[in-house]
């Protein structure tokens, strides 16, 4: 993909928009320093204008600074896999394939299915901020798909079929498929009780710009309500395939200390993985959103 920038100066930063459906790079912002409200507003607008994905290069930040920047966009969510939270910083989930003393320190197989982070909660995430601390020299990319663009280009008959439809989102839908790996021990009853199934509209309205976006994903969406099992399966498979067409997708090649901020209300993402003998270690915060409508 050609990612030639289109420069727009906003306050003291530049927004370099990628060609394609989603993505922009923010230039001139050091996240190790506090930022003012005007700049936070510029970043928030850039997130919307970019289709839901911002890249900040070479951010040498501490966990405290990562958390502080993330909190400028809302309260932070705590992941149910408590064993993979950064000690002393429960707001940070370690996305890592690193093994220490024979035990994984993070979620090493995170993102193996296209998904929107925490769509299985009553108030799903506004966005996630992932900071690259250690990268493999092969593999490790992450792809992002613009779900507003995917909705816009749905066939009219499919849009009609989706009107008023709601779908079930379940953490166990994804977790159970991956359970048994070293990253996925059985969930405790307490963990299961903390994440019951929820129901959200198949097409949601973005609360900040009013766009209609698809809000289903193969990671956590298990079925569409008020349809037969066969129709639900057929519709979901169509939507999963349609929404990840190349015309909607940006593939991110990570660089050292990138911080990527994506909007979970209008994007889904997929981790492509890397060879198991290569280390990949990242920190993720997740900003709370609101009830989809």
DRENBA-128257 format. One record per residue (C-alpha): x, y, z; residue in one letter. Coordinates in steps of 0.5 Angstrom, whole numbers. Example, Ala and Ser with C-alpha at 12.3 -4.5 7.8 and 13.67 -1.06 7.14 Angstrom:
2
25 -9 16 A $
27 -2 14 S $
end
This chain:
293
0 0 0 X $
2 7 -2 X $
3 11 5 X $
5 18 2 X $
3 23 7 X $
-2 28 7 X $
1 34 11 X $
-4 38 16 X $
-1 42 21 X $
-6 42 28 X $
-3 46 34 X $
4 44 34 X $
3 37 31 X $
3 34 24 X $
-2 29 22 X $
0 25 16 X $
-6 21 13 X $
-4 15 10 X $
-7 13 3 X $
-13 8 4 X $
-19 7 8 X $
-15 8 15 X $
-9 11 19 X $
-5 17 20 X $
2 18 23 X $
2 24 28 X $
9 27 28 X $
12 32 33 X $
8 30 39 X $
13 27 45 X $
8 23 50 X $
13 23 55 X $
11 30 57 X $
4 32 59 X $
0 35 53 X $
-5 41 54 X $
-13 40 52 X $
-12 43 45 X $
-7 38 43 X $
-12 32 46 X $
-17 35 42 X $
-13 35 36 X $
-11 28 37 X $
-18 26 38 X $
-20 29 32 X $
-15 26 28 X $
-17 19 30 X $
-24 20 28 X $
-21 23 21 X $
-17 18 20 X $
-22 12 20 X $
-20 10 27 X $
-12 9 27 X $
-6 13 29 X $
1 12 29 X $
6 15 34 X $
13 13 32 X $
19 13 37 X $
15 14 44 X $
20 12 50 X $
15 13 55 X $
14 9 62 X $
8 5 64 X $
6 12 68 X $
6 16 62 X $
3 11 58 X $
-3 11 63 X $
-3 18 64 X $
-4 19 56 X $
-9 14 55 X $
-13 17 61 X $
-14 23 57 X $
-19 20 53 X $
-23 16 58 X $
-23 12 64 X $
-19 5 63 X $
-21 -2 63 X $
-18 -8 67 X $
-17 -14 63 X $
-20 -20 66 X $
-14 -24 65 X $
-11 -22 71 X $
-5 -26 71 X $
-2 -22 65 X $
-3 -15 68 X $
3 -11 69 X $
5 -12 76 X $
4 -5 80 X $
0 -3 73 X $
-7 -6 73 X $
-9 -2 67 X $
-3 -5 63 X $
-4 -12 59 X $
2 -15 57 X $
1 -17 50 X $
8 -22 50 X $
10 -28 48 X $
16 -28 53 X $
17 -34 58 X $
20 -33 65 X $
21 -38 70 X $
17 -43 65 X $
11 -39 65 X $
8 -34 60 X $
8 -26 63 X $
3 -24 58 X $
-2 -26 53 X $
2 -29 47 X $
-3 -31 42 X $
-7 -24 43 X $
-11 -22 37 X $
-11 -29 33 X $
-18 -27 30 X $
-20 -21 27 X $
-24 -17 33 X $
-25 -11 37 X $
-22 -10 44 X $
-27 -12 49 X $
-34 -12 45 X $
-36 -17 50 X $
-37 -12 55 X $
-44 -8 56 X $
-40 -2 55 X $
-34 -4 50 X $
-28 0 49 X $
-27 7 46 X $
-20 5 44 X $
-14 1 45 X $
-6 4 46 X $
-1 -1 44 X $
6 0 46 X $
12 -4 42 X $
17 -5 47 X $
21 -11 44 X $
20 -13 37 X $
22 -19 33 X $
26 -19 26 X $
21 -23 23 X $
13 -22 23 X $
9 -19 28 X $
5 -14 24 X $
-2 -12 26 X $
-8 -11 21 X $
-13 -6 22 X $
-20 -6 18 X $
-25 0 17 X $
-32 -2 19 X $
-35 5 17 X $
-32 4 10 X $
-34 -3 10 X $
-41 -2 12 X $
-42 4 7 X $
-40 -1 1 X $
-45 -7 4 X $
-50 -9 -2 X $
-57 -5 -1 X $
-60 -12 1 X $
-55 -14 6 X $
-56 -7 9 X $
-64 -8 9 X $
-63 -15 13 X $
-59 -12 18 X $
-64 -7 20 X $
-65 -7 28 X $
-61 -14 28 X $
-57 -15 35 X $
-52 -20 36 X $
-49 -24 42 X $
-42 -22 44 X $
-38 -27 48 X $
-31 -27 51 X $
-31 -35 51 X $
-33 -35 44 X $
-26 -34 42 X $
-22 -36 49 X $
-25 -43 48 X $
-23 -44 41 X $
-16 -42 43 X $
-16 -46 50 X $
-11 -51 52 X $
-5 -47 50 X $
0 -44 54 X $
-3 -38 54 X $
-10 -40 55 X $
-11 -43 62 X $
-18 -45 64 X $
-22 -39 66 X $
-24 -39 73 X $
-31 -38 75 X $
-30 -31 78 X $
-27 -29 71 X $
-33 -33 68 X $
-38 -29 72 X $
-34 -22 71 X $
-36 -23 63 X $
-42 -26 61 X $
-45 -25 54 X $
-48 -19 52 X $
-52 -16 46 X $
-50 -11 42 X $
-53 -8 35 X $
-50 -11 29 X $
-50 -4 26 X $
-48 2 31 X $
-48 9 31 X $
-41 12 32 X $
-42 17 38 X $
-38 22 36 X $
-39 23 29 X $
-45 19 27 X $
-43 14 22 X $
-46 8 22 X $
-41 2 23 X $
-41 -5 23 X $
-40 -8 30 X $
-39 -16 29 X $
-33 -19 29 X $
-30 -27 29 X $
-27 -26 35 X $
-33 -25 40 X $
-39 -25 36 X $
-42 -32 36 X $
-49 -31 33 X $
-55 -26 31 X $
-61 -26 35 X $
-68 -27 32 X $
-65 -31 26 X $
-65 -38 25 X $
-58 -41 26 X $
-57 -42 19 X $
-58 -35 17 X $
-54 -32 23 X $
-48 -37 21 X $
-49 -35 13 X $
-50 -27 15 X $
-44 -27 20 X $
-39 -31 15 X $
-41 -26 10 X $
-40 -20 14 X $
-33 -23 17 X $
-31 -24 10 X $
-33 -17 7 X $
-31 -13 12 X $
-23 -15 12 X $
-23 -14 4 X $
-16 -11 2 X $
-19 -4 1 X $
-21 -3 8 X $
-15 -6 11 X $
-8 -2 13 X $
-3 -7 15 X $
2 -4 20 X $
9 -6 20 X $
12 -4 27 X $
18 0 29 X $
21 0 36 X $
17 4 41 X $
11 5 36 X $
5 7 40 X $
-1 5 36 X $
-8 8 38 X $
-14 5 35 X $
-22 6 35 X $
-25 0 37 X $
-32 3 35 X $
-30 3 28 X $
-24 -2 27 X $
-23 -9 28 X $
-16 -12 28 X $
-12 -18 27 X $
-5 -20 30 X $
-1 -24 24 X $
4 -27 29 X $
11 -28 29 X $
16 -35 29 X $
15 -37 36 X $
23 -37 38 X $
23 -29 37 X $
21 -25 42 X $
15 -20 42 X $
13 -16 48 X $
8 -10 48 X $
4 -6 53 X $
-3 -5 52 X $
-8 0 55 X $
-16 0 54 X $
-20 6 54 X $
-27 5 56 X $
-33 7 51 X $
-40 7 52 X $
-47 3 51 X $
-47 2 43 X $
-54 4 40 X $
end
